[in-house]
Amino acid sequence: MSNLESEPRRYPLLESLLEQKHLPLKGIFTYRDLATILDAGVRTIQVWCKDGKIVVRNLPARGRFLAQDIEDFLERSVRKHVGP
């Protein structure tokens, strides 16, 4: 049993994506990490930050995102149904 399965998930959406991609949960994520997690380009992530869609932080070692920031972004990313 993996460590993620034995403990309650703190970041269920993020942890689910990380499991699918076989990536570890870290304390601090970089632009490149987030681009890999979301299958997006680094430039796209930068635009989302500029547009206020995701919180970007000034963290050490070029880290810019906390797990909670990514989880919050994923929670808000629900697409509203448009159409008939």
MODELLER restraints for C-alpha pairs under 7 A, 6 or more apart:
rsr = mdl.restraints
at = mdl.atoms
rsr.add(forms.Gaussian(group=physical.xy_distance, feature=features.Distance(at['CA:11:A'], at['CA:71:A']), mean=5.91, stdev=0.5))
rsr.add(forms.Gaussian(group=physical.xy_distance, feature=features.Distance(at['CA:13:A'], at['CA:71:A']), mean=6.27, stdev=0.5))
rsr.add(forms.Gaussian(group=physical.xy_distance, feature=features.Distance(at['CA:13:A'], at['CA:74:A']), mean=6.69, stdev=0.5))
rsr.add(forms.Gaussian(group=physical.xy_distance, feature=features.Distance(at['CA:14:A'], at['CA:70:A']), mean=6.87, stdev=0.5))
rsr.add(forms.Gaussian(group=physical.xy_distance, feature=features.Distance(at['CA:14:A'], at['CA:71:A']), mean=5.64, stdev=0.5))
rsr.add(forms.Gaussian(group=physical.xy_distance, feature=features.Distance(at['CA:15:A'], at['CA:25:A']), mean=6.82, stdev=0.5))
rsr.add(forms.Gaussian(group=physical.xy_distance, feature=features.Distance(at['CA:17:A'], at['CA:37:A']), mean=6.79, stdev=0.5))
rsr.add(forms.Gaussian(group=physical.xy_distance, feature=features.Distance(at['CA:18:A'], at['CA:24:A']), mean=6.39, stdev=0.5))
rsr.add(forms.Gaussian(group=physical.xy_distance, feature=features.Distance(at['CA:18:A'], at['CA:25:A']), mean=6.89, stdev=0.5))
rsr.add(forms.Gaussian(group=physical.xy_distance, feature=features.Distance(at['CA:18:A'], at['CA:37:A']), mean=6.77, stdev=0.5))
rsr.add(forms.Gaussian(group=physical.xy_distance, feature=features.Distance(at['CA:27:A'], at['CA:66:A']), mean=6.08, stdev=0.5))
rsr.add(forms.Gaussian(group=physical.xy_distance, feature=features.Distance(at['CA:27:A'], at['CA:67:A']), mean=6.23, stdev=0.5))
rsr.add(forms.Gaussian(group=physical.xy_distance, feature=features.Distance(at['CA:28:A'], at['CA:63:A']), mean=5.53, stdev=0.5))
rsr.add(forms.Gaussian(group=physical.xy_distance, feature=features.Distance(at['CA:28:A'], at['CA:64:A']), mean=6.86, stdev=0.5))
rsr.add(forms.Gaussian(group=physical.xy_distance, feature=features.Distance(at['CA:28:A'], at['CA:65:A']), mean=5.70, stdev=0.5))
rsr.add(forms.Gaussian(group=physical.xy_distance, feature=features.Distance(at['CA:28:A'], at['CA:66:A']), mean=4.95, stdev=0.5))
rsr.add(forms.Gaussian(group=physical.xy_distance, feature=features.Distance(at['CA:28:A'], at['CA:67:A']), mean=6.73, stdev=0.5))
rsr.add(forms.Gaussian(group=physical.xy_distance, feature=features.Distance(at['CA:29:A'], at['CA:63:A']), mean=5.32, stdev=0.5))
rsr.add(forms.Gaussian(group=physical.xy_distance, feature=features.Distance(at['CA:29:A'], at['CA:64:A']), mean=6.07, stdev=0.5))
rsr.add(forms.Gaussian(group=physical.xy_distance, feature=features.Distance(at['CA:29:A'], at['CA:65:A']), mean=5.00, stdev=0.5))
rsr.add(forms.Gaussian(group=physical.xy_distance, feature=features.Distance(at['CA:29:A'], at['CA:66:A']), mean=6.22, stdev=0.5))
rsr.add(forms.Gaussian(group=physical.xy_distance, feature=features.Distance(at['CA:30:A'], at['CA:62:A']), mean=6.45, stdev=0.5))
rsr.add(forms.Gaussian(group=physical.xy_distance, feature=features.Distance(at['CA:30:A'], at['CA:63:A']), mean=4.61, stdev=0.5))
rsr.add(forms.Gaussian(group=physical.xy_distance, feature=features.Distance(at['CA:30:A'], at['CA:64:A']), mean=5.36, stdev=0.5))
rsr.add(forms.Gaussian(group=physical.xy_distance, feature=features.Distance(at['CA:30:A'], at['CA:65:A']), mean=6.36, stdev=0.5))
rsr.add(forms.Gaussian(group=physical.xy_distance, feature=features.Distance(at['CA:31:A'], at['CA:42:A']), mean=5.91, stdev=0.5))
rsr.add(forms.Gaussian(group=physical.xy_distance, feature=features.Distance(at['CA:31:A'], at['CA:45:A']), mean=6.73, stdev=0.5))
rsr.add(forms.Gaussian(group=physical.xy_distance, feature=features.Distance(at['CA:31:A'], at['CA:64:A']), mean=6.85, stdev=0.5))
rsr.add(forms.Gaussian(group=physical.xy_distance, feature=features.Distance(at['CA:32:A'], at['CA:42:A']), mean=5.89, stdev=0.5))
rsr.add(forms.Gaussian(group=physical.xy_distance, feature=features.Distance(at['CA:35:A'], at['CA:41:A']), mean=5.40, stdev=0.5))
rsr.add(forms.Gaussian(group=physical.xy_distance, feature=features.Distance(at['CA:35:A'], at['CA:42:A']), mean=5.44, stdev=0.5))
rsr.add(forms.Gaussian(group=physical.xy_distance, feature=features.Distance(at['CA:35:A'], at['CA:45:A']), mean=6.55, stdev=0.5))
rsr.add(forms.Gaussian(group=physical.xy_distance, feature=features.Distance(at['CA:48:A'], at['CA:54:A']), mean=6.11, stdev=0.5))
rsr.add(forms.Gaussian(group=physical.xy_distance, feature=features.Distance(at['CA:49:A'], at['CA:55:A']), mean=6.24, stdev=0.5))
rsr.add(forms.Gaussian(group=physical.xy_distance, feature=features.Distance(at['CA:49:A'], at['CA:56:A']), mean=6.09, stdev=0.5))
rsr.add(forms.Gaussian(group=physical.xy_distance, feature=features.Distance(at['CA:53:A'], at['CA:73:A']), mean=6.95, stdev=0.5))
rsr.add(forms.Gaussian(group=physical.xy_distance, feature=features.Distance(at['CA:54:A'], at['CA:69:A']), mean=6.87, stdev=0.5))
rsr.add(forms.Gaussian(group=physical.xy_distance, feature=features.Distance(at['CA:54:A'], at['CA:73:A']), mean=5.64, stdev=0.5))
rsr.add(forms.Gaussian(group=physical.xy_distance, feature=features.Distance(at['CA:55:A'], at['CA:69:A']), mean=5.99, stdev=0.5))
rsr.add(forms.Gaussian(group=physical.xy_distance, feature=features.Distance(at['CA:56:A'], at['CA:64:A']), mean=5.46, stdev=0.5))
rsr.add(forms.Gaussian(group=physical.xy_distance, feature=features.Distance(at['CA:56:A'], at['CA:65:A']), mean=5.76, stdev=0.5))
rsr.add(forms.Gaussian(group=physical.xy_distance, feature=features.Distance(at['CA:57:A'], at['CA:64:A']), mean=4.74, stdev=0.5))
rsr.add(forms.Gaussian(group=physical.xy_distance, feature=features.Distance(at['CA:57:A'], at['CA:65:A']), mean=6.05, stdev=0.5))
rsr.add(forms.Gaussian(group=physical.xy_distance, feature=features.Distance(at['CA:58:A'], at['CA:64:A']), mean=5.81, stdev=0.5))
